[in-house]
């Protein structure tokens, strides 16, 4: 692992995680750590290198994060644009995410084929937008409908950040790209080791929810056999 991602901070979390915590400390909306760093947050240690650090917000906070990251280089990807373009604050249509590079990071122009923006200092932030119902539930899937109360879906991890719970992290890793991995350059090589790293730490209740939720969307998913009692 490179030194830039393995250095530990005073709170026990690696430097990129602490940097996100500082950045989002004054954000006036709801946010949580997700992706590979969230897997590591639940395990309390870094398990692999990460190309970026991910946080999730709800779609109603788009303007808030645009204002919060004023001066940053922002590249948007959503359902109405084929490839990433500079984000000017326009309303994004889900599914949507933005790649973010700090003003001082030595920004490298985004690859328009992928919509990915890379920063020379290695701090590549991705903000993923999700849907929340009026009743305060995270809409994990629209068809078929799958929701979870937000208070259950996000909790404080050992690194002290609001973090998406393990079963929801693995649900997205199991379903978001299922069936199209072979079409992606390099595939989703990180999802299997992330699943195996968290599997032994899941409670029976978490296993049951994850098994039932994956089966709802993809009854032939290979992870289901490993989640069975």
Secondary structure, 3 states (H helix, E strand, C coil): CCHHHHCECCCCCEHHHHHHHHHHCCCCCCEEEEHHHHHHHHHCCCCCCCCCEEEEEEHHHHHHHHHHCCCCEEEEECCCCCCCEECCCCCCCCCEEEEEECCCCCEEEEECCCCEEEECCCCCEEEEEEEECCCCEEEEECCCCEEEEHHHHEEECCCCCEEECHHHHHHHHHHCCCCCHHHCCCCCHHHHHHHHHHHCCCCHHHHHHHHHHHHHHCCCCCHHHHHCC
